[in-house]
Amino acid sequence: MGKILAGSIILTSVVAAVALYYLQVYAYYVEVDLRDDEPAVVMTSLVTGAPEPIIADDFSGIDSDSSPLRYRACFTTPHSQAMLTETYEIYDEAVPLVAPNWFDCFNATEVGEALETGQAIAFLGEKDVIYGFDRIVAVMADGRGFVWHQLNDCGADVFDGKPLPEGCPPVPERN
C-alpha cells in the first residue's frame, strides 16, 4: 500500500511539474499580429515627444495577456545608430528581460552585453505603453533590433503600494 501511495505522489508531482513548465513557457504566449495600419516598431521623437514609426523589416513578436512584461520582438532596420540617436530619445536604464527559449531571435544576454559595451543603443519606444510599463527598443550596430516592456518608476511605486512619484500620470481606474 505504501508503494502505491508513494508512486501516486511521485506521478502527481511529475504531471504537475510538466504542466507548470508548459504553462510558464508556452501556453500564454501568442504571436503579435499587426494590423495593416499598425507600425511594427515606434520610437519617441526628440522633437515632438511622440512615438513615431521607424522602418522595421523581418518583424517577429510575441505577447501575452497574462503580463505586460512578456512582450518581446525582433526586427531589422536600415537606420544607422547615428541617425537614430539624433532623432529619438535614448533610454539609459534598459534591462532586457529573458524570452522563452523557443523565441530564439531574442537573446536577452546578448542584448544586455551589447548595451553594456555600446554595441547596442536603447531608445524609448513608447512611455506608458501600458500604465507603468515603457516599451524599449534596442538597436545593434548591424541593424538588428529588439523590443521589450520594462517597468518604469511610476509603475514600480504603484505596484509596491507606494504613493505616486512626482510627475507620474494618475493611475487609470479599473473596470
Phi, psi and omega in degrees: 000321180296323179293321179294316179297313179297318179298318180291325177294316179295315180299316179297319179296318180295314179299317179296319179296317179296317179296316179298316178300312180300315182296322181286323190262330187237315198299318189269352182278142173228153177287137177290122181247102183281139172287161181300327182267004183260126177289146180289317183223135174235154175225150182279122183289140174292329185280308186265338185076007181252151176292135179232142180291147173241167176288122181224102179267163176054039182291135174217128183216156174229155180207174180207142175284344185283339179197135176296337182285355183272358180289130174216147176207155176228150179198175170234152180219145176277352181292138177280156177298324180299313179296318182295319181291334178277345188247328189236157184286125178282145179247108189285330187252042182285132177226103181293141180262147183295136176260162175302148182303327183287343175268075194283353177283343184251107179245101185299325179295313179299314181295316179300315178295321178295323177294318180294324183269355181087004177289337178232153177234135180261141180232155172282115176286300178206127178286137178050048177304324166228140187311125178090357182230129176261147173267123183253140178236123176247137181235128178276163179299331181275004177095355176286140181232154183220143183229140174205167175261143181223137178296130178262176184299319180297313180296319181299316181290317180298314183288340174273358179083013180271162175294154179297133173293159179299138178091357179275144175292156179297149178291128179294148178285143178273148178280000000 
